[in-house]
Amino acid sequence: MSYYIGLDTSNYTTSAAAYDAATGALWQVKQLLPVKEGEMGLRQSDAVFHHVRQLPALLEQLFETVGSDVSVAAFGVSDRPMESDGSYMPCFLAGEGTARSLAAAFHRPLYRFTHQQGHVMAALYGAEKIELRHEPFLAFHVSGGTTEALLVRPDSESVITCQTVARSLDLKAGQLIDRVGGLLGLPFPAGPALDKLSLTAEDVRLPRPSAEGANCHLSGVENQCRRLLKDGAEPATVARFCLRSIEAALCHMTDTLRAQYGDLPVVYAGGVMSNTLLRAALQNAYNGVFAPPVYSADNAAGIAVLTALRAGGDVR
């Protein structure tokens, strides 16, 4: 069997994946980067260190899982956050260096993609909507490091190209969730715990978003959550208000961009998009395309699929 191997070393997760183009099977292994209790993230130097420690064991696990009769057709890796000029984070050096070494040892081609392209393709694969890659569509990449709306088009060189058409102008949605989670004493990253807590609260009215054109502001939501907590609101209510504020911002961005670019399909990707309330609201409002949570959070699955497509393999 011939496999396409993808690696991704983001600021949150070390991950590796193998895609079998003949059967459509995909295997992935991943491990969160360790963050000390009470802290809200890692310095880049620490992230690189942990990736270097975690990658060998994950690759051993991946190759053990797929079996001994593995023939690798090509390698792929995310080497930067996004396609914009100057996009760079040191944490991606760990994955790129490992992928270069493997490609040289196996005498196989190496294809480079952005972390953002990987998220979008993972969402398409997980939602069984790979065919969307042949046409323009809107995609939201919503995570701890970015809250951006992308105009995605087919591309002969990199399979898809992602043009940023709107963003949060200050705090990112994942940062907001982690900061509000910190206020509420939740562990970092706070997404899963905040999601669970919010489901125990009565619903709150959809807040009015703060926006400039198609862009949004989220920093004010943190201050509003602080005030709610200080005024005696239940933690669950604060959690739900936080998530509904993100919903309001994403709805505003989607409505504005659809008015500008037409009634394009909308794909929602990134770790924040695994949230229960947000998924339900955006699916209902826009028939949004979502992947299962395992393909929404940081992962190498999208990179493996992109590698197969870039190398000319079939994707089922």
C-alpha positions in Angstrom: 0.0 0.0 0.0 1.1 3.5 -0.8 0.7 6.3 1.7 0.9 10.1 1.8 2.3 11.4 5.1 1.5 14.8 6.6 3.1 16.6 9.5 1.8 19.7 11.4 3.5 21.3 14.4 1.3 24.2 15.5 1.4 26.3 18.6 -1.0 23.9 20.3 -0.5 20.4 18.9 2.1 18.0 17.4 0.4 15.8 14.8 1.1 13.3 12.0 -1.2 11.6 9.6 -1.1 9.0 6.8 -3.6 8.9 4.0 -4.1 5.8 1.7 -5.4 7.1 -1.6 -6.3 3.6 -2.7 -8.9 3.0 0.0 -9.6 6.5 1.3 -8.4 5.5 4.8 -6.7 8.0 7.0 -4.8 7.6 10.3 -3.7 10.4 12.5 -1.9 10.7 15.8 -1.5 13.9 17.8 -0.5 15.2 21.2 -1.2 18.6 22.8 1.8 20.6 23.8 2.1 20.7 27.6 1.2 24.0 29.2 1.8 24.6 32.9 -1.3 25.1 35.1 -2.3 28.7 35.3 -0.5 29.7 32.1 -2.2 30.8 28.8 0.1 29.3 26.2 3.7 28.7 25.4 6.7 30.7 24.2 7.7 29.7 20.7 11.1 28.4 22.0 9.2 26.1 24.4 6.8 25.0 21.6 9.7 24.0 19.3 11.3 22.1 22.2 8.2 20.1 22.9 7.6 19.3 19.2 11.1 18.0 18.9 10.4 15.7 21.9 7.0 14.5 20.8 7.4 14.0 17.0 9.6 10.8 17.1 7.2 8.9 19.4 4.1 10.0 17.3 5.8 8.9 14.1 6.6 5.6 15.7 3.0 5.2 16.7 1.7 6.2 13.2 3.9 3.7 11.3 3.1 1.0 13.8 -0.6 1.7 13.3 -0.5 1.6 9.5 1.6 -1.5 9.4 5.0 -2.8 8.1 4.1 -2.9 4.4 4.1 0.8 4.1 5.3 2.4 0.9 5.4 6.2 1.1 4.5 8.1 -2.1 5.2 11.6 -0.8 5.5 13.8 2.3 3.7 17.0 3.2 4.2 19.6 5.9 2.8 22.9 7.1 5.7 25.3 7.1 4.0 28.6 8.1 0.6 29.8 9.5 -0.9 31.3 6.3 -0.2 32.4 2.8 0.3 36.1 3.6 3.7 37.7 3.1 5.9 37.4 6.2 3.7 34.7 7.8 6.1 32.8 10.1 6.1 31.0 13.4 9.2 29.1 14.7 7.1 26.1 15.9 6.6 25.0 12.3 10.4 24.6 11.9 10.2 21.3 13.9 7.7 19.7 11.5 9.5 21.1 8.4 12.9 19.8 9.5 11.5 16.4 10.2 9.6 16.2 6.9 12.7 17.3 5.0 14.8 14.6 6.6 12.2 11.9 6.0 11.8 12.9 2.3 15.5 12.8 1.8 15.8 9.4 3.5 12.9 7.9 1.5 13.9 9.7 -1.8 10.3 11.0 -2.0 9.0 14.5 -2.9 8.1 17.0 -0.2 5.2 19.4 -0.5 4.8 22.5 1.7 1.5 24.0 2.7 0.2 26.4 5.2 -1.4 25.5 8.5 -4.5 27.3 7.3 -4.7 25.3 4.1 -4.5 22.1 6.2 -7.4 23.2 8.4 -9.6 23.9 5.4 -8.8 20.6 3.7 -9.3 18.7 7.0 -12.8 20.2 7.3 -13.6 19.3 3.7 -12.3 15.7 4.2 -14.1 15.3 7.6 -17.4 16.6 6.2 -17.1 14.5 3.0 -17.1 17.6 0.9 -13.8 17.2 -0.9 -15.5 18.1 -4.2 -15.8 21.8 -3.0 -12.1 22.2 -3.8 -13.0 22.6 -7.5 -15.0 25.8 -6.9 -14.7 29.0 -4.9 -16.1 29.0 -1.4 -15.8 30.9 1.9 -14.0 29.3 4.8 -13.6 30.5 8.3 -10.5 29.6 10.3 -11.3 30.2 13.9 -8.8 29.1 16.5 -6.5 30.4 19.3 -4.2 32.0 16.8 -6.6 33.4 14.2 -10.2 34.4 13.5 -10.2 34.9 9.7 -12.6 34.6 6.8 -11.0 33.2 3.6 -12.0 33.2 0.0 -10.8 29.8 -1.1 -10.2 29.1 -4.8 -8.8 26.1 -6.7 -5.0 26.3 -7.4 -2.9 24.1 -9.7 0.2 24.4 -7.6 -1.1 24.2 -4.0 -4.5 22.5 -4.6 -6.3 25.4 -2.9 -5.4 29.0 -2.2 -6.8 31.0 0.7 -7.2 34.8 0.5 -8.0 36.6 3.7 -11.1 38.7 3.2 -12.1 39.5 6.8 -10.7 39.0 10.3 -10.9 39.9 14.0 -9.0 43.2 14.3 -8.0 42.5 17.9 -8.6 39.4 20.1 -9.0 36.1 18.4 -11.9 33.8 19.2 -9.8 31.1 20.8 -7.9 33.7 22.8 -11.2 35.1 24.1 -12.3 31.6 25.1 -9.1 30.9 26.9 -9.1 34.2 28.8 -12.8 33.9 29.8 -12.0 30.3 30.8 -9.2 31.6 32.9 -11.5 34.0 34.7 -13.8 31.1 35.4 -11.0 28.8 36.7 -11.1 26.4 33.7 -8.0 24.6 32.5 -6.1 25.7 29.4 -6.9 25.4 26.6 -10.4 26.2 27.9 -12.5 25.3 24.8 -13.9 21.9 25.9 -14.6 23.0 29.5 -16.2 26.2 28.4 -18.4 24.3 25.9 -19.5 21.9 28.6 -20.2 24.7 31.1 -22.2 26.8 28.6 -24.6 24.0 28.0 -25.8 24.1 31.6 -27.0 27.7 31.3 -30.2 29.2 30.1 -29.9 30.8 26.7 -28.9 34.5 26.5 -30.0 37.0 23.8 -27.6 37.2 20.8 -25.4 40.2 21.5 -24.8 43.0 19.0 -21.4 42.5 17.4 -18.7 45.2 17.2 -17.7 45.4 13.6 -15.9 47.4 10.9 -17.2 46.4 7.5 -16.8 42.6 7.3 -14.2 42.7 10.1 -15.0 42.2 13.8 -13.8 43.2 17.3 -13.8 40.7 20.1 -11.7 42.4 22.8 -14.7 44.1 24.3 -16.4 40.8 25.0 -13.7 39.9 27.5 -14.5 43.1 29.4 -18.2 42.4 29.3 -17.6 38.9 30.7 -15.5 40.4 33.6 -18.4 42.8 34.4 -21.0 40.0 34.3 -18.9 37.9 36.7 -18.3 40.8 39.0 -22.0 41.6 39.0 -22.8 38.1 40.2 -23.6 36.2 37.0 -23.3 32.5 37.2 -20.2 31.1 35.5 -22.3 29.1 33.1 -24.1 32.3 32.0 -20.8 34.0 31.4 -19.6 31.1 29.3 -22.7 31.1 27.2 -22.6 34.9 26.7 -19.0 34.6 25.6 -19.9 31.9 23.0 -23.0 33.8 21.8 -20.8 36.9 21.3 -18.5 34.9 19.0 -21.6 33.6 17.2 -22.8 37.1 16.6 -19.4 38.2 15.2 -19.2 35.2 12.9 -22.8 35.7 11.7 -22.0 39.3 10.9 -18.9 38.4 9.0 -20.7 35.6 7.0 -23.7 37.9 6.1 -21.4 40.7 5.0 -19.2 38.5 2.9 -22.1 36.7 1.2 -23.5 40.0 0.3 -20.2 40.9 -1.4 -19.2 37.6 -3.0 -22.5 35.9 -3.5 -24.2 32.9 -2.0 -21.1 30.7 -1.8 -20.8 27.6 0.3 -19.4 28.3 3.8 -16.9 26.0 5.5 -16.1 26.5 9.2 -12.7 25.2 10.3 -10.4 25.5 13.3 -10.5 24.3 16.9 -13.2 26.8 18.0 -15.5 25.4 15.4 -15.8 22.1 17.3 -17.9 24.0 19.9 -21.4 22.6 20.3 -23.4 25.9 20.3 -21.5 27.5 17.5 -21.8 24.5 15.2 -25.5 24.2 15.8 -26.1 27.9 15.2 -24.0 28.3 12.0 -25.3 25.0 10.5 -28.8 26.2 11.0 -28.2 29.8 9.7 -26.0 29.0 6.7 -26.1 25.3 6.2 -22.4 25.6 7.1 -20.0 22.7 6.3 -18.3 21.4 9.5 -16.0 18.5 10.1 -16.2 16.2 13.1 -14.3 17.7 16.0 -11.2 15.5 15.5 -10.7 17.3 12.1 -11.6 20.8 13.5 -8.9 21.1 16.0 -5.2 21.3 14.9 -4.3 18.2 13.0 -2.1 16.8 10.2 -5.0 15.1 8.4 -5.6 18.0 6.0 -1.9 18.2 5.2 -1.9 14.4 4.3 -4.9 14.8 2.0 -3.4 17.9 0.4 -0.2 16.0 -0.2 -2.1 13.2 -2.0 -3.9 15.7 -4.2 -0.7 17.7 -4.9 1.1 14.5 -5.9 -1.7 13.5 -8.2 -3.3 10.9 -6.0 -7.1 10.2 -5.9 -9.0 11.3 -2.8 -12.1 9.4 -1.9 
